[in-house]
Amino acid sequence: MQKNNSRIFVSYFLLAFVAIIIVFRVIYIQKSDEKFSLSNAPKFFEIEALRGNIKAENGELLAISMPLYDLHVDFSVIEKEIFDSNINELAARFSKLLEKDEDLVKKEFLRAKENNKKYYPIAKKVNHNDLQKIKKLPIFIYGQNKGGLIIEKRTNRKKPYGILASRTIGILRDENPVGIERSFNKNLSGTNGIQLKQNIGKNRWISKKSEANMNPIAGNDIVTTINIDFQDVVENALASGIIENNASWGCAVVMEVTTGRVKAIANLHYDTINNQLDEYYNYAIGTHMEPGSTFKLASLISGLEDKKFSIDDLVNTGNGVYKFYDKEINDSKKGGYGELTISDAFIKSSNIFSKIVNDSYKDKPWDFINRVYKFGLGEPLNLDIPYSNNLFINNPNERSWSGISIPYMAIGYEMQFSPMHILTFYNAVANYGKMVNPTFIDMIKKQNNVIYKNKVEVLKSSICSKATLDKVTPLLQGVVEYGTAKNIWTDNYSISGKTGTTVTNYSNSDEKKSYQTSFVGFFPSEQPKYSCIVLINDPKGNYHYGGDVAAPVFKEISDKIFAMDLDLQKESDYEKISSFLPKYNSAKSNNLEDIISNYSQIQIHHDSASVSQFLIKSITNHNKNIKKLDLNIMPDLRGYSKREVVFHLENKKIIVVAKGTGKVVSQSIKSGKKIYAGQEVILNFL
């Protein structure tokens, strides 16, 4: 009986043990199946959309997505026989292609295969051409499933023109993105797609059909206002100016007067250690600095608008030093200019000009400050790209305000504007008072369809009265004809503008002075089409004035743009030829072939026969008039520029007293009257 009980107990125990094993086995199988099921379950993957391009106004690419690839290898899927028979050739060709050490590559591949590495990195940022060559190498030619090559695409932006307008085009990155890439990121990004895929083993995924699948939608293209030819001119001219003057950095902007379209913008920093230039900051819109003498135009317009003075009023500049309390304001000319009209003080950029501004506004400083705000200089610009707004205009509510604030502000200190702000103000003067907002974007295109077209944004219909503009615009031309920028005068076309020289460390008398030079203006003066500002910071060469450093860069830019823009030469060709004739004659170039050659150099389009007849007639009439001087008879000088008049009359030792700027409108010695050496003639210009 006891034996039977023992047998029954053992049987029950065995059955229980078997049951437990079966239960655990069932659980194991269930769990394994669940894992297998989950690892093979279809999943949705995001497909990155192709980023839109950024283009110049003519469609040339300024920024484009050029994919790069990161490469890994799953050594566990490569058969040993294939690996052993091909490793030497693979290491040799792979290392040569990517310029790596062959022995080191072979050792790394052998070690990775020995450990059956499944995601071993072999190269980063491989371009498309190199990728195609790598895919044809031994072992890798078998693809991912057998050759183990894993290819991962990564987004990469390429700028075909290098640093040209680089900072304005922008950089897209996780931290501190800049430029158009940042402000138009949503438009450029497009919409990512989704694709259902299933794992068929060893992390190999194949696409599956699904109603939820969605193809990616490429981003839109941004067409800028940048003229790539103008941009190239501006970059090269600015680079030369920075290097020749051993400056730290500079910027230049060219804008279309009537529309505010920015045709070119350059921001260059000079690395003297590595002797190279780069764009790493948008100085033109991001740097806010004291403008110096370029602000004198705003001071002049303010006084004229408020009827505080007229351009013919006199200001005694004395010996070029004027003291306001305990501070001295000095002129650049040693010994000063003596007594000047306000117009001449502006043209010669006398700092003692601040005396008359101070006398006008010292009792009511807010009148001056409010006038500056009315010019739009105190308001942020609504630019297409983001920038830091650090505008500052001193006022009586600030702790920095003092008794010398008005005279210092009159000549461009105790305030901060960006170069783009100053250019926008001068552009308004060129645009007959209408201030337009600068813009970098022309349109947004979805494939070939325009979905957005930028319009001209008028910030102020008029910054001042027409009467005031009529008084100040000739003075800007006078700056170039015989003022602080006379070195950039050209007889091919007219330039108007103002030089600026700012002492950047004037508050510290112990330091050696450092300067910021600028020239801002527009051309042609009569019907302005383009405005431009050039700013060069901290020149350490032989020159530190705006007329010597920044103005020549402006002229190089304007010369080349004038030659490129055929529209500037299509208007009134005969009239243009006629206006050039006296200037060529004054240079004693009366040969018809020489003159026609000169016209061809400035790209005037003409019928040679009719123009030749026109030239012969014009030369004959001109010579008859001028040759009266040889008979000691005063010719009719109306319509001549100051340079033409001075050239001919000084040759006859006639003393010229010039009033105003532009062309001769009247003369004190009438045409046909006898003249003699030492005689004085008063000429009025307008």
Buried (B, 14 or more C-beta within 10 A) or exposed (E): EEEEEEEEEEEEEEEEEEEEEEEEEEEEEEEEEEEEEEEEEEEBEEEBBBBBBBBBBEEEBBBBBEBBBBBBBBBBBBEEEBBEEBBEEBBBBBBEBBEBEBEEBBEBBBEBBEEEBBEBBBBEEBEEEBBEBBBEBBBBBBEBEBBBBBBEEEEBBEBEBEBBBBBBBBBBEEEEBBBBBBBBBEBBBBEEBBBBBEBEEEEEBEEEEEEEBBEBBBBBBBBBBBBBBBBBBBBBBBBEBBBBBEBBBBBBBBBBBBBBBBBBBBBBBBEEEEEEBBBBBBBBBBBBBBBBBBBBBBBBBBBBBBEBBEBEBEBBBBBBBBEBEEEEBBBBEEEBBEEBBBBBBBBBBBBBBBBBBBBBBBEEBEEBBBBBEBBBBBBEBEBBBBBEEEBBBBBEEEEEBBEBBBBBBBBBBBBBBBBBBBBBBBBBBBBBBBBBBBBBBBBBBBEEEEEBEBEEBEBBEBBBEEEBBEBBBBBBBBBBBBBBBBEBBBBBBBBBBBBBBBBBEBEEEEEEEBBBBBBBBBBBBEEBBBBBBBBBBBBEEEBBBBBBBBBBBBBBBBBBBBBEBEEBBEEEBBEBBBBBBBBBBBEEBEEEEEBBEBBEEBBBEBEEEEBBEBBEEBBEEBEEBBEBBEEEBBBEBEEBBBBBBBBBBEEBEBEBEBBBBBBBBEBEBEEEEEBEEEBEBEBBBE
